[in-house]
Amino acid sequence: MKYLVMVQGTQADYEAMRGKASEHTAAWSQEDIQAMYAYMQSINDDLAETGEMIDGQGLAEPAKVRHVTLGKDGKAVITDGPYSETKELLAGYWVLDCASLERVTEIAERVARCPQPPGTPVYPVVIRPILDGAGDI
C-alpha cells in the first residue's frame, strides 16, 4: 500500500535553521543542519535500497507559499505568504510503498528521531494512506 509520510514546520523553524532563534525555537548551527541532512539522506538511501521510496522532497519555507481561492465573484484571489496566522505547514514528505501500516510506522518513528538542537519544537510525523481508487473513501 502507498502512504504519504509528512513532516511539519513553521516559518520560525526555517528561520532558526538560518541561525535566527525565536521564542518558539532555538537557532540551528551549521553542524546541526549537516547532521539533520545526513540523517535524512540515510533514511532516503535505505528506502531507495528497499524499493519502498517512490518520492521524497523537502519544501520551501511558508513565506514562499501562495494560496489561490475563489472570491464571491468566482474570480481567483491570490495571496502570497508569509501568513502570520499559520501554524505548522507541510515541510517535507515521502511517498512510500510499504507492505503494512506497521512498516510505515517504523519508518515514521525513525524520521521522528532526526537530530535537532535542544529547545526546538517537536512535531508529529503524519502518516496518511494514499487511496487507490474512488471506492476507497
N, CA, C and O atoms as a Tinker XYZ file with bonds, in Angstrom:
   548  protein
     1  N      0.850000   -1.178000    0.000000    73     2
     2  CA     0.000000    0.000000    0.000000    64     1     3
     3  C      0.892000    1.236000    0.000000    63     2     4     5
     4  O      1.994000    1.229000    0.549000    81     3
     5  N      0.395000    2.289000   -0.624000    73     3     6
     6  CA     1.140000    3.541000   -0.670000    64     5     7
     7  C      0.710000    4.446000    0.479000    63     6     8     9
     8  O     -0.456000    4.495000    0.869000    81     7
     9  N      1.712000    5.163000    1.006000    73     7    10
    10  CA     1.490000    6.073000    2.133000    64     9    11
    11  C      2.202000    7.393000    1.878000    63    10    12    13
    12  O      3.261000    7.436000    1.253000    81    11
    13  N      1.603000    8.460000    2.372000    73    11    14
    14  CA     2.244000    9.768000    2.409000    64    13    15
    15  C      2.715000    9.973000    3.839000    63    14    16    17
    16  O      1.910000    9.945000    4.769000    81    15
    17  N      4.003000   10.177000    4.018000    73    15    18
    18  CA     4.595000   10.426000    5.335000    64    17    19
    19  C      5.043000   11.881000    5.331000    63    18    20    21
    20  O      5.847000   12.290000    4.494000    81    19
    21  N      4.514000   12.665000    6.279000    73    19    22
    22  CA     4.735000   14.108000    6.260000    64    21    23
    23  C      5.415000   14.598000    7.523000    63    22    24    25
    24  O      5.142000   14.121000    8.624000    81    23
    25  N      6.315000   15.572000    7.336000    73    23    26
    26  CA     6.916000   16.280000    8.465000    64    25    27
    27  C      6.448000   17.728000    8.394000    63    26    28    29
    28  O      6.194000   18.263000    7.315000    81    27
    29  N      6.341000   18.342000    9.552000    73    27    30
    30  CA     5.779000   19.679000    9.633000    64    29    31
    31  C      6.816000   20.691000   10.096000    63    30    32    33
    32  O      7.857000   20.326000   10.641000    81    31
    33  N      6.522000   21.957000    9.874000    73    31    34
    34  CA     7.388000   23.032000   10.333000    64    33    35
    35  C      6.661000   24.358000   10.248000    63    34    36    37
    36  O      5.561000   24.447000    9.702000    81    35
    37  N      7.283000   25.378000   10.790000    73    35    38
    38  CA     6.733000   26.732000   10.752000    64    37    39
    39  C      7.767000   27.665000   10.133000    63    38    40    41
    40  O      8.917000   27.278000    9.927000    81    39
    41  N      7.358000   28.878000    9.840000    73    39    42
    42  CA     8.307000   29.871000    9.324000    64    41    43
    43  C      9.434000   30.081000   10.330000    63    42    44    45
    44  O     10.593000   30.228000    9.942000    81    43
    45  N      9.101000   30.096000   11.618000    73    43    46
    46  CA    10.133000   30.271000   12.645000    64    45    47
    47  C     11.161000   29.143000   12.604000    63    46    48    49
    48  O     12.341000   29.376000   12.865000    81    47
    49  N     10.727000   27.921000   12.277000    73    47    50
    50  CA    11.664000   26.804000   12.175000    64    49    51
    51  C     12.651000   27.014000   11.032000    63    50    52    53
    52  O     13.844000   26.755000   11.189000    81    51
    53  N     12.165000   27.480000    9.890000    73    51    54
    54  CA    13.052000   27.740000    8.760000    64    53    55
    55  C     14.038000   28.857000    9.104000    63    54    56    57
    56  O     15.215000   28.779000    8.751000    81    55
    57  N     13.560000   29.889000    9.788000    73    55    58
    58  CA    14.445000   30.983000   10.192000    64    57    59
    59  C     15.476000   30.495000   11.203000    63    58    60    61
    60  O     16.628000   30.929000   11.174000    81    59
    61  N     15.066000   29.589000   12.102000    73    59    62
    62  CA    16.007000   29.030000   13.077000    64    61    63
    63  C     17.103000   28.241000   12.368000    63    62    64    65
    64  O     18.250000   28.231000   12.816000    81    63
    65  N     16.760000   27.586000   11.275000    73    63    66
    66  CA    17.765000   26.843000   10.512000    64    65    67
    67  C     18.741000   27.777000    9.811000    63    66    68    69
    68  O     19.805000   27.347000    9.364000    81    67
    69  N     18.381000   29.055000    9.713000    73    67    70
    70  CA    19.308000   30.068000    9.196000    64    69    71
    71  C     20.026000   30.773000   10.343000    63    70    72    73
    72  O     20.711000   31.774000   10.129000    81    71
    73  N     19.869000   30.244000   11.579000    73    71    74
    74  CA    20.587000   30.784000   12.730000    64    73    75
    75  C     19.848000   31.818000   13.539000    63    74    76    77
    76  O     20.436000   32.430000   14.431000    81    75
    77  N     18.570000   32.034000   13.258000    73    75    78
    78  CA    17.796000   33.052000   13.968000    64    77    79
    79  C     16.849000   32.387000   14.968000    63    78    80    81
    80  O     15.828000   31.821000   14.578000    81    79
    81  N     17.188000   32.458000   16.254000    73    79    82
    82  CA    16.340000   31.885000   17.305000    64    81    83
    83  C     15.097000   32.756000   17.488000    63    82    84    85
    84  O     15.075000   33.921000   17.090000    81    83
    85  N     14.068000   32.172000   18.096000    73    83    86
    86  CA    12.857000   32.918000   18.430000    64    85    87
    87  C     12.334000   32.391000   19.755000    63    86    88    89
    88  O     12.936000   31.503000   20.358000    81    87
    89  N     11.222000   32.934000   20.203000    73    87    90
    90  CA    10.629000   32.438000   21.448000    64    89    91
    91  C     10.133000   31.006000   21.304000    63    90    92    93
    92  O      9.910000   30.320000   22.301000    81    91
    93  N      9.958000   30.552000   20.058000    73    91    94
    94  CA     9.421000   29.211000   19.808000    64    93    95
    95  C     10.482000   28.164000   19.510000    63    94    96    97
    96  O     10.218000   26.967000   19.625000    81    95
    97  N     11.686000   28.600000   19.128000    73    95    98
    98  CA    12.694000   27.630000   18.714000    64    97    99
    99  C     14.108000   28.166000   18.872000    63    98   100   101
   100  O     14.361000   29.365000   18.756000    81    99
   101  N     15.013000   27.247000   19.137000    73    99   102
   102  CA    16.430000   27.587000   19.249000    64   101   103
   103  C     17.034000   27.722000   17.851000    63   102   104   105
   104  O     16.507000   27.171000   16.885000    81   103
   105  N     18.130000   28.452000   17.754000    73   103   106
   106  CA    18.851000   28.578000   16.492000    64   105   107
   107  C     19.616000   27.288000   16.194000    63   106   108   109
   108  O     20.096000   26.609000   17.102000    81   107
   109  N     19.717000   26.974000   14.929000    73   107   110
   110  CA    20.476000   25.819000   14.466000    64   109   111
   111  C     21.876000   26.276000   14.058000    63   110   112   113
   112  O     22.039000   27.348000   13.475000    81   111
   113  N     22.870000   25.470000   14.364000    73   111   114
   114  CA    24.227000   25.719000   13.888000    64   113   115
   115  C     24.414000   25.011000   12.547000    63   114   116   117
   116  O     23.572000   24.207000   12.148000    81   115
   117  N     25.496000   25.302000   11.860000    73   115   118
   118  CA    25.789000   24.591000   10.608000    64   117   119
   119  C     25.967000   23.101000   10.872000    63   118   120   121
   120  O     25.590000   22.275000   10.041000    81   119
   121  N     26.537000   22.753000   12.017000    73   119   122
   122  CA    26.711000   21.342000   12.375000    64   121   123
   123  C     25.353000   20.670000   12.572000    63   122   124   125
   124  O     25.163000   19.522000   12.170000    81   123
   125  N     24.405000   21.386000   13.194000    73   123   126
   126  CA    23.045000   20.856000   13.371000    64   125   127
   127  C     22.393000   20.588000   12.014000    63   126   128   129
   128  O     21.780000   19.541000   11.806000    81   127
   129  N     22.530000   21.534000   11.105000    73   127   130
   130  CA    21.945000   21.399000    9.763000    64   129   131
   131  C     22.565000   20.199000    9.048000    63   130   132   133
   132  O     21.851000   19.386000    8.462000    81   131
   133  N     23.884000   20.090000    9.097000    73   131   134
   134  CA    24.572000   18.992000    8.425000    64   133   135
   135  C     24.162000   17.643000    9.005000    63   134   136   137
   136  O     23.987000   16.675000    8.265000    81   135
   137  N     24.010000   17.578000   10.325000    73   135   138
   138  CA    23.583000   16.326000   10.964000    64   137   139
   139  C     22.169000   15.954000   10.531000    63   138   140   141
   140  O     21.886000   14.782000   10.282000    81   139
   141  N     21.276000   16.947000   10.439000    73   139   142
   142  CA    19.906000   16.689000   10.009000    64   141   143
   143  C     19.876000   16.195000    8.566000    63   142   144   145
   144  O     19.200000   15.212000    8.262000    81   143
   145  N     20.600000   16.867000    7.679000    73   143   146
   146  CA    20.627000   16.446000    6.278000    64   145   147
   147  C     21.237000   15.057000    6.123000    63   146   148   149
   148  O     20.731000   14.249000    5.344000    81   147
   149  N     22.299000   14.770000    6.841000    73   147   150
   150  CA    22.929000   13.445000    6.757000    64   149   151
   151  C     21.969000   12.366000    7.248000    63   150   152   153
   152  O     21.882000   11.294000    6.649000    81   151
   153  N     21.254000   12.642000    8.327000    73   151   154
   154  CA    20.297000   11.686000    8.882000    64   153   155
   155  C     19.177000   11.407000    7.878000    63   154   156   157
   156  O     18.842000   10.253000    7.610000    81   155
   157  N     18.604000   12.477000    7.328000    73   155   158
   158  CA    17.518000   12.307000    6.362000    64   157   159
   159  C     18.013000   11.610000    5.095000    63   158   160   161
   160  O     17.284000   10.810000    4.510000    81   159
   161  N     19.239000   11.903000    4.666000    73   159   162
   162  CA    19.774000   11.238000    3.481000    64   161   163
   163  C     19.946000    9.747000    3.729000    63   162   164   165
   164  O     19.723000    8.937000    2.830000    81   163
   165  N     20.345000    9.378000    4.959000    73   163   166
   166  CA    20.486000    7.944000    5.262000    64   165   167
   167  C     19.138000    7.236000    5.202000    63   166   168   169
   168  O     19.055000    6.090000    4.762000    81   167
   169  N     18.077000    7.918000    5.645000    73   167   170
   170  CA    16.729000    7.346000    5.525000    64   169   171
   171  C     16.369000    7.186000    4.052000    63   170   172   173
   172  O     15.887000    6.131000    3.640000    81   171
   173  N     16.601000    8.233000    3.258000    73   171   174
   174  CA    16.290000    8.162000    1.827000    64   173   175
   175  C     17.062000    7.036000    1.145000    63   174   176   177
   176  O     16.505000    6.297000    0.334000    81   175
   177  N     18.345000    6.909000    1.476000    73   175   178
   178  CA    19.167000    5.855000    0.872000    64   177   179
   179  C     18.627000    4.472000    1.228000    63   178   180   181
   180  O     18.529000    3.599000    0.366000    81   179
   181  N     18.277000    4.276000    2.496000    73   179   182
   182  CA    17.749000    2.984000    2.932000    64   181   183
   183  C     16.418000    2.665000    2.246000    63   182   184   185
   184  O     16.187000    1.528000    1.836000    81   183
   185  N     15.546000    3.666000    2.123000    73   183   186
   186  CA    14.243000    3.446000    1.482000    64   185   187
   187  C     14.397000    3.179000   -0.012000    63   186   188   189
   188  O     13.634000    2.397000   -0.581000    81   187
   189  N     15.361000    3.809000   -0.644000    73   187   190
   190  CA    15.633000    3.541000   -2.059000    64   189   191
   191  C     16.158000    2.114000   -2.219000    63   190   192   193
   192  O     15.790000    1.412000   -3.161000    81   191
   193  N     17.014000    1.695000   -1.299000    73   191   194
   194  CA    17.585000    0.345000   -1.360000    64   193   195
   195  C     16.519000   -0.738000   -1.181000    63   194   196   197
   196  O     16.578000   -1.777000   -1.837000    81   195
   197  N     15.549000   -0.503000   -0.300000    73   195   198
   198  CA    14.497000   -1.495000   -0.068000    64   197   199
   199  C     13.414000   -1.445000   -1.146000    63   198   200   201
   200  O     12.577000   -2.343000   -1.231000    81   199
   201  N     13.433000   -0.391000   -1.968000    73   199   202
   202  CA    12.420000   -0.242000   -3.009000    64   201   203
   203  C     11.130000    0.390000   -2.510000    63   202   204   205
   204  O     10.143000    0.435000   -3.244000    81   203
   205  N     11.120000    0.877000   -1.275000    73   203   206
   206  CA     9.895000    1.469000   -0.720000    64   205   207
   207  C      9.729000    2.939000   -1.104000    63   206   208   209
   208  O      8.619000    3.469000   -1.050000    81   207
   209  N     10.812000    3.595000   -1.487000    73   207   210
   210  CA    10.768000    5.026000   -1.812000    64   209   211
   211  C     10.193000    5.242000   -3.200000    63   210   212   213
   212  O     10.710000    4.718000   -4.186000    81   211
   213  N      9.113000    6.020000   -3.269000    73   211   214
   214  CA     8.565000    6.454000   -4.549000    64   213   215
   215  C      9.021000    7.876000   -4.817000    63   214   216   217
   216  O      9.459000    8.200000   -5.921000    81   215
   217  N      8.915000    8.733000   -3.788000    73   215   218
   218  CA     9.344000   10.127000   -3.895000    64   217   219
   219  C      9.519000   10.678000   -2.495000    63   218   220   221
   220  O      8.914000   10.179000   -1.546000    81   219
   221  N     10.327000   11.686000   -2.364000    73   219   222
   222  CA    10.502000   12.381000   -1.102000    64   221   223
   223  C     11.127000   13.730000   -1.373000    63   222   224   225
   224  O     12.088000   13.828000   -2.136000    81   223
   225  N     10.595000   14.774000   -0.758000    73   223   226
   226  CA    11.084000   16.130000   -1.005000    64   225   227
   227  C     10.947000   16.989000    0.243000    63   226   228   229
   228  O     10.006000   16.833000    1.021000    81   227
   229  N     11.885000   17.885000    0.420000    73   227   230
   230  CA    11.729000   18.973000    1.375000    64   229   231
   231  C     11.049000   20.122000    0.644000    63   230   232   233
   232  O     11.223000   20.277000   -0.565000    81   231
   233  N     10.288000   20.916000    1.355000    73   231   234
   234  CA     9.539000   22.001000    0.737000    64   233   235
   235  C     10.056000   23.359000    1.187000    63   234   236   237
   236  O     10.617000   23.493000    2.274000    81   235
   237  N      9.862000   24.359000    0.345000    73   235   238
   238  CA    10.282000   25.720000    0.645000    64   237   239
   239  C      9.534000   26.246000    1.871000    63   238   240   241
   240  O      8.475000   25.740000    2.241000    81   239
   241  N     10.100000   27.248000    2.472000    73   239   242
   242  CA     9.540000   27.832000    3.691000    64   241   243
   243  C      8.149000   28.429000    3.456000    63   242   244   245
   244  O      7.812000   28.795000    2.331000    81   243
   245  N      7.346000   28.526000    4.515000    73   243   246
   246  CA     5.990000   29.071000    4.393000    64   245   247
   247  C      5.941000   30.472000    3.784000    63   246   248   249
   248  O      4.942000   30.827000    3.159000    81   247
   249  N      6.996000   31.275000    3.951000    73   247   250
   250  CA     6.999000   32.625000    3.381000    64   249   251
   251  C      6.898000   32.595000    1.863000    63   250   252   253
   252  O      6.562000   33.606000    1.247000    81   251
   253  N      7.182000   31.452000    1.256000    73   251   254
   254  CA     7.128000   31.335000   -0.207000    64   253   255
   255  C      5.856000   30.651000   -0.695000    63   254   256   257
   256  O      5.749000   30.286000   -1.865000    81   255
   257  N      4.896000   30.481000    0.207000    73   255   258
   258  CA     3.623000   29.835000   -0.138000    64   257   259
   259  C      2.731000   30.810000   -0.883000    63   258   260   261
   260  O      2.767000   32.015000   -0.635000    81   259
   261  N      1.937000   30.287000   -1.790000    73   259   262
   262  CA     0.907000   31.068000   -2.472000    64   261   263
   263  C     -0.405000   30.314000   -2.330000    63   262   264   265
   264  O     -0.473000   29.117000   -2.608000    81   263
   265  N     -1.449000   31.015000   -1.896000    73   263   266
   266  CA    -2.795000   30.440000   -1.794000    64   265   267
   267  C     -3.645000   30.991000   -2.927000    63   266   268   269
   268  O     -3.616000   32.187000   -3.215000    81   267
   269  N     -4.394000   30.116000   -3.559000    73   267   270
   270  CA    -5.310000   30.515000   -4.622000    64   269   271
   271  C     -6.694000   30.021000   -4.224000    63   270   272   273
   272  O     -6.912000   28.819000   -4.073000    81   271
   273  N     -7.615000   30.943000   -4.059000    73   271   274
   274  CA    -9.002000   30.621000   -3.729000    64   273   275
   275  C     -9.912000   31.351000   -4.717000    63   274   276   277
   276  O     -9.446000   32.130000   -5.548000    81   275
   277  N    -11.186000   31.091000   -4.614000    73   275   278
   278  CA   -12.144000   31.810000   -5.445000    64   277   279
   279  C    -12.908000   32.807000   -4.597000    63   278   280   281
   280  O    -13.387000   32.476000   -3.512000    81   279
   281  N    -13.019000   34.031000   -5.095000    73   279   282
   282  CA   -13.788000   35.054000   -4.423000    64   281   283
   283  C    -15.276000   34.853000   -4.682000    63   282   284   285
   284  O    -15.665000   33.976000   -5.454000    81   283
   285  N    -16.102000   35.662000   -4.040000    73   283   286
   286  CA   -17.550000   35.553000   -4.212000    64   285   287
   287  C    -17.979000   35.775000   -5.655000    63   286   288   289
   288  O    -19.022000   35.285000   -6.090000    81   287
   289  N    -17.156000   36.525000   -6.394000    73   287   290
   290  CA   -17.472000   36.775000   -7.797000    64   289   291
   291  C    -16.985000   35.656000   -8.716000    63   290   292   293
   292  O    -17.164000   35.730000   -9.932000    81   291
   293  N    -16.368000   34.619000   -8.142000    73   291   294
   294  CA   -15.885000   33.484000   -8.922000    64   293   295
   295  C    -14.503000   33.678000   -9.510000    63   294   296   297
   296  O    -13.985000   32.781000  -10.175000    81   295
   297  N    -13.889000   34.843000   -9.277000    73   295   298
   298  CA   -12.548000   35.112000   -9.791000    64   297   299
   299  C    -11.506000   34.660000   -8.767000    63   298   300   301
   300  O    -11.769000   34.616000   -7.565000    81   299
   301  N    -10.333000   34.332000   -9.267000    73   299   302
   302  CA    -9.244000   33.882000   -8.395000    64   301   303
   303  C     -8.776000   34.999000   -7.477000    63   302   304   305
   304  O     -8.616000   36.146000   -7.895000    81   303
   305  N     -8.560000   34.639000   -6.208000    73   303   306
   306  CA    -7.962000   35.536000   -5.227000    64   305   307
   307  C     -6.619000   34.900000   -4.856000    63   306   308   309
   308  O     -6.572000   33.795000   -4.315000    81   307
   309  N     -5.546000   35.604000   -5.150000    73   307   310
   310  CA    -4.202000   35.073000   -4.941000    64   309   311
   311  C     -3.556000   35.812000   -3.784000    63   310   312   313
   312  O     -3.492000   37.042000   -3.773000    81   311
   313  N     -3.076000   35.044000   -2.804000    73   311   314
   314  CA    -2.435000   35.617000   -1.624000    64   313   315
   315  C     -1.074000   34.961000   -1.460000    63   314   316   317
   316  O     -0.974000   33.735000   -1.415000    81   315
   317  N     -0.030000   35.768000   -1.371000    73   315   318
   318  CA     1.320000   35.260000   -1.147000    64   317   319
   319  C      1.644000   35.310000    0.335000    63   318   320   321
   320  O      1.127000   36.152000    1.069000    81   319
   321  N      2.536000   34.365000    0.782000    73   319   322
   322  CA     2.960000   34.315000    2.173000    64   321   323
   323  C      3.872000   35.475000    2.493000    63   322   324   325
   324  O      4.169000   36.263000    1.595000    81   323
   325  N      4.338000   35.626000    3.727000    73   323   326
   326  CA     4.070000   34.694000    4.829000    64   325   327
   327  C      2.711000   34.959000    5.465000    63   326   328   329
   328  O      2.111000   36.017000    5.278000    81   327
   329  N      2.249000   33.983000    6.210000    73   327   330
   330  CA     0.944000   34.058000    6.862000    64   329   331
   331  C      1.163000   33.979000    8.362000    63   330   332   333
   332  O      1.472000   32.912000    8.892000    81   331
   333  N      1.008000   35.077000    9.036000    73   331   334
   334  CA     1.272000   35.094000   10.472000    64   333   335
   335  C      0.309000   34.201000   11.238000    63   334   336   337
   336  O      0.660000   33.694000   12.303000    81   335
   337  N     -0.909000   33.994000   10.715000    73   335   338
   338  CA    -1.885000   33.169000   11.426000    64   337   339
   339  C     -1.634000   31.673000   11.235000    63   338   340   341
   340  O     -2.231000   30.850000   11.928000    81   339
   341  N     -0.753000   31.321000   10.298000    73   339   342
   342  CA    -0.479000   29.914000   10.015000    64   341   343
   343  C      0.431000   29.335000   11.078000    63   342   344   345
   344  O      1.421000   29.955000   11.468000    81   343
   345  N      0.098000   28.168000   11.535000    73   343   346
   346  CA     0.964000   27.463000   12.470000    64   345   347
   347  C      1.826000   26.498000   11.680000    63   346   348   349
   348  O      2.626000   26.929000   10.850000    81   347
   349  N      1.683000   25.213000   11.916000    73   347   350
   350  CA     2.508000   24.244000   11.203000    64   349   351
   351  C      2.008000   24.037000    9.779000    63   350   352   353
   352  O      0.807000   24.018000    9.509000    81   351
   353  N      2.971000   23.884000    8.884000    73   351   354
   354  CA     2.682000   23.551000    7.493000    64   353   355
   355  C      3.531000   22.360000    7.100000    63   354   356   357
   356  O      4.462000   21.987000    7.814000    81   355
   357  N      3.213000   21.776000    5.986000    73   355   358
   358  CA     3.993000   20.673000    5.456000    64   357   359
   359  C      5.395000   21.182000    5.113000    63   358   360   361
   360  O      5.545000   22.111000    4.320000    81   359
   361  N      6.415000   20.571000    5.712000    73   359   362
   362  CA     7.804000   20.965000    5.479000    64   361   363
   363  C      8.507000   19.993000    4.542000    63   362   364   365
   364  O      9.474000   20.361000    3.875000    81   363
   365  N      8.033000   18.769000    4.490000    73   363   366
   366  CA     8.622000   17.763000    3.616000    64   365   367
   367  C      7.777000   16.508000    3.649000    63   366   368   369
   368  O      6.909000   16.345000    4.506000    81   367
   369  N      8.047000   15.617000    2.695000    73   367   370
   370  CA     7.220000   14.407000    2.616000    64   369   371
   371  C      7.969000   13.279000    1.924000    63   370   372   373
   372  O      8.967000   13.495000    1.236000    81   371
   373  N      7.465000   12.092000    2.123000    73   371   374
   374  CA     7.857000   10.896000    1.381000    64   373   375
   375  C      6.582000   10.235000    0.887000    63   374   376   377
   376  O      5.583000   10.188000    1.604000    81   375
   377  N      6.614000    9.731000   -0.326000    73   375   378
   378  CA     5.581000    8.823000   -0.808000    64   377   379
   379  C      6.249000    7.455000   -0.808000    63   378   380   381
   380  O      7.232000    7.225000   -1.513000    81   379
   381  N      5.693000    6.552000   -0.001000    73   379   382
   382  CA     6.297000    5.243000    0.187000    64   381   383
   383  C      5.324000    4.135000   -0.197000    63   382   384   385
   384  O      4.108000    4.289000   -0.084000    81   383
   385  N      5.870000    3.038000   -0.645000    73   383   386
   386  CA     5.084000    1.845000   -0.928000    64   385   387
   387  C      5.552000    0.785000    0.057000    63   386   388   389
   388  O      6.600000    0.168000   -0.138000    81   387
   389  N      4.782000    0.575000    1.107000    73   387   390
   390  CA     5.165000   -0.319000    2.200000    64   389   391
   391  C      4.192000   -1.485000    2.301000    63   390   392   393
   392  O      3.027000   -1.385000    1.915000    81   391
   393  N      4.696000   -2.581000    2.824000    73   391   394
   394  CA     3.896000   -3.800000    2.943000    64   393   395
   395  C      2.779000   -3.665000    3.978000    63   394   396   397
   396  O      1.762000   -4.353000    3.892000    81   395
   397  N      2.972000   -2.775000    4.959000    73   395   398
   398  CA     1.976000   -2.691000    6.030000    64   397   399
   399  C      2.038000   -1.342000    6.735000    63   398   400   401
   400  O      3.011000   -0.598000    6.610000    81   399
   401  N      0.980000   -1.048000    7.476000    73   399   402
   402  CA     0.951000    0.143000    8.314000    64   401   403
   403  C      2.038000    0.061000    9.382000    63   402   404   405
   404  O      2.621000    1.080000    9.752000    81   403
   405  N      2.310000   -1.121000    9.872000    73   403   406
   406  CA     3.356000   -1.296000   10.882000    64   405   407
   407  C      4.715000   -0.892000   10.323000    63   406   408   409
   408  O      5.503000   -0.242000   11.010000    81   407
   409  N      4.996000   -1.281000    9.060000    73   407   410
   410  CA     6.287000   -0.941000    8.454000    64   409   411
   411  C      6.421000    0.562000    8.265000    63   410   412   413
   412  O      7.464000    1.125000    8.597000    81   411
   413  N      5.398000    1.228000    7.742000    73   411   414
   414  CA     5.494000    2.668000    7.540000    64   413   415
   415  C      5.570000    3.392000    8.885000    63   414   416   417
   416  O      6.174000    4.461000    8.973000    81   415
   417  N      4.973000    2.830000    9.921000    73   415   418
   418  CA     5.073000    3.407000   11.260000    64   417   419
   419  C      6.505000    3.313000   11.771000    63   418   420   421
   420  O      6.988000    4.243000   12.417000    81   419
   421  N      7.191000    2.210000   11.492000    73   419   422
   422  CA     8.614000    2.085000   11.856000    64   421   423
   423  C      9.444000    3.176000   11.181000    63   422   424   425
   424  O     10.332000    3.765000   11.796000    81   423
   425  N      9.147000    3.433000    9.921000    73   423   426
   426  CA     9.874000    4.473000    9.185000    64   425   427
   427  C      9.590000    5.848000    9.786000    63   426   428   429
   428  O     10.507000    6.648000    9.972000    81   427
   429  N      8.317000    6.122000   10.090000    73   427   430
   430  CA     7.953000    7.408000   10.691000    64   429   431
   431  C      8.639000    7.596000   12.041000    63   430   432   433
   432  O      9.063000    8.703000   12.374000    81   431
   433  N      8.750000    6.528000   12.812000    73   431   434
   434  CA     9.452000    6.620000   14.101000    64   433   435
   435  C     10.915000    6.982000   13.875000    63   434   436   437
   436  O     11.480000    7.778000   14.625000    81   435
   437  N     11.526000    6.407000   12.854000    73   435   438
   438  CA    12.917000    6.749000   12.537000    64   437   439
   439  C     13.025000    8.211000   12.133000    63   438   440   441
   440  O     13.955000    8.897000   12.558000    81   439
   441  N     12.098000    8.700000   11.324000    73   439   442
   442  CA    12.087000   10.110000   10.926000    64   441   443
   443  C     11.961000   10.995000   12.168000    63   442   444   445
   444  O     12.640000   12.017000   12.268000    81   443
   445  N     11.107000   10.615000   13.103000    73   443   446
   446  CA    10.890000   11.408000   14.317000    64   445   447
   447  C     12.148000   11.522000   15.169000    63   446   448   449
   448  O     12.265000   12.441000   15.979000    81   447
   449  N     13.085000   10.602000   14.995000    73   447   450
   450  CA    14.336000   10.627000   15.763000    64   449   451
   451  C     15.420000   11.493000   15.126000    63   450   452   453
   452  O     16.568000   11.467000   15.569000    81   451
   453  N     15.071000   12.252000   14.101000    73   451   454
   454  CA    16.050000   13.106000   13.432000    64   453   455
   455  C     16.694000   14.050000   14.448000    63   454   456   457
   456  O     15.994000   14.675000   15.244000    81   455
   457  N     18.032000   14.154000   14.423000    73   455   458
   458  CA    18.698000   15.036000   15.388000    64   457   459
   459  C     18.334000   16.498000   15.152000    63   458   460   461
   460  O     18.207000   16.957000   14.017000    81   459
   461  N     18.174000   17.204000   16.253000    73   459   462
   462  CA    17.930000   18.639000   16.209000    64   461   463
   463  C     18.439000   19.242000   17.505000    63   462   464   465
   464  O     18.564000   18.538000   18.507000    81   463
   465  N     18.733000   20.534000   17.500000    73   463   466
   466  CA    19.278000   21.141000   18.710000    64   465   467
   467  C     18.253000   21.183000   19.847000    63   466   468   469
   468  O     17.050000   21.242000   19.594000    81   467
   469  N     18.719000   21.152000   21.082000    73   467   470
   470  CA    17.797000   21.293000   22.212000    64   469   471
   471  C     17.038000   22.619000   22.111000    63   470   472   473
   472  O     17.581000   23.630000   21.666000    81   471
   473  N     15.776000   22.590000   22.531000    73   471   474
   474  CA    14.969000   23.807000   22.517000    64   473   475
   475  C     14.203000   24.030000   21.230000    63   474   476   477
   476  O     13.577000   25.075000   21.050000    81   475
   477  N     14.248000   23.049000   20.324000    73   475   478
   478  CA    13.455000   23.170000   19.099000    64   477   479
   479  C     12.156000   22.401000   19.271000    63   478   480   481
   480  O     12.126000   21.397000   19.982000    81   479
   481  N     11.091000   22.848000   18.640000    73   479   482
   482  CA     9.804000   22.169000   18.809000    64   481   483
   483  C      9.814000   20.771000   18.194000    63   482   484   485
   484  O     10.558000   20.486000   17.256000    81   483
   485  N      8.979000   19.929000   18.743000    73   483   486
   486  CA     8.822000   18.565000   18.237000    64   485   487
   487  C      7.429000   18.454000   17.616000    63   486   488   489
   488  O      6.421000   18.752000   18.257000    81   487
   489  N      7.395000   18.020000   16.358000    73   487   490
   490  CA     6.134000   17.851000   15.651000    64   489   491
   491  C      5.912000   16.373000   15.373000    63   490   492   493
   492  O      6.872000   15.615000   15.236000    81   491
   493  N      4.673000   15.963000   15.289000    73   491   494
   494  CA     4.420000   14.562000   14.923000    64   493   495
   495  C      4.790000   14.321000   13.458000    63   494   496   497
   496  O      4.735000   15.233000   12.633000    81   495
   497  N      5.158000   13.106000   13.159000    73   495   498
   498  CA     5.312000   12.671000   11.774000    64   497   499
   499  C      3.958000   12.060000   11.400000    63   498   500   501
   500  O      3.476000   11.145000   12.068000    81   499
   501  N      3.363000   12.566000   10.346000    73   499   502
   502  CA     1.998000   12.198000    9.979000    64   501   503
   503  C      2.026000   11.164000    8.855000    63   502   504   505
   504  O      2.733000   11.333000    7.861000    81   503
   505  N      1.254000   10.096000    9.022000    73   503   506
   506  CA     1.119000    9.042000    8.013000    64   505   507
   507  C     -0.303000    9.074000    7.478000    63   506   508   509
   508  O     -1.266000    9.045000    8.244000    81   507
   509  N     -0.426000    9.134000    6.156000    73   507   510
   510  CA    -1.756000    9.062000    5.542000    64   509   511
   511  C     -1.721000    8.056000    4.411000    63   510   512   513
   512  O     -0.901000    8.174000    3.500000    81   511
   513  N     -2.611000    7.057000    4.456000    73   511   514
   514  CA    -2.705000    6.128000    3.330000    64   513   515
   515  C     -3.139000    6.889000    2.077000    63   514   516   517
   516  O     -3.944000    7.819000    2.140000    81   515
   517  N     -2.588000    6.473000    0.950000    73   515   518
   518  CA    -2.977000    7.056000   -0.341000    64   517   519
   519  C     -4.038000    6.140000   -0.943000    63   518   520   521
   520  O     -3.827000    4.936000   -1.085000    81   519
   521  N     -5.172000    6.723000   -1.292000    73   519   522
   522  CA    -6.283000    5.955000   -1.848000    64   521   523
   523  C     -5.924000    5.423000   -3.234000    63   522   524   525
   524  O     -5.324000    6.128000   -4.046000    81   523
   525  N     -6.293000    4.191000   -3.487000    73   523   526
   526  CA    -6.027000    3.573000   -4.784000    64   525   527
   527  C     -7.122000    3.836000   -5.799000    63   526   528   529
   528  O     -6.876000    3.768000   -7.003000    81   527
   529  N     -8.309000    4.132000   -5.341000    73   527   530
   530  CA    -9.423000    4.359000   -6.264000    64   529   531
   531  C    -10.577000    5.019000   -5.562000    63   530   532   533
   532  O    -10.543000    5.199000   -4.345000    81   531
   533  N    -11.593000    5.382000   -6.300000    73   531   534
   534  CA   -12.746000    6.098000   -5.742000    64   533   535
   535  C    -13.490000    5.279000   -4.695000    63   534   536   537
   536  O    -14.152000    5.854000   -3.831000    81   535
   537  N    -13.402000    3.962000   -4.746000    73   535   538
   538  CA   -14.131000    3.135000   -3.795000    64   537   539
   539  C    -13.458000    3.045000   -2.439000    63   538   540   541
   540  O    -13.992000    2.404000   -1.533000    81   539
   541  N    -12.290000    3.675000   -2.272000    73   539   542
   542  CA   -11.538000    3.553000   -1.026000    64   541   543
   543  C    -11.965000    4.526000    0.071000    63   542   544   545
   544  O    -11.533000    4.381000    1.214000    81   543
   545  N    -12.775000    5.481000   -0.240000    73   543   546
   546  CA   -13.085000    6.548000    0.730000    64   545   547
   547  C    -13.723000    6.037000    1.955000    63   546   548
   548  O    -14.039000    6.814000    2.856000    81   547
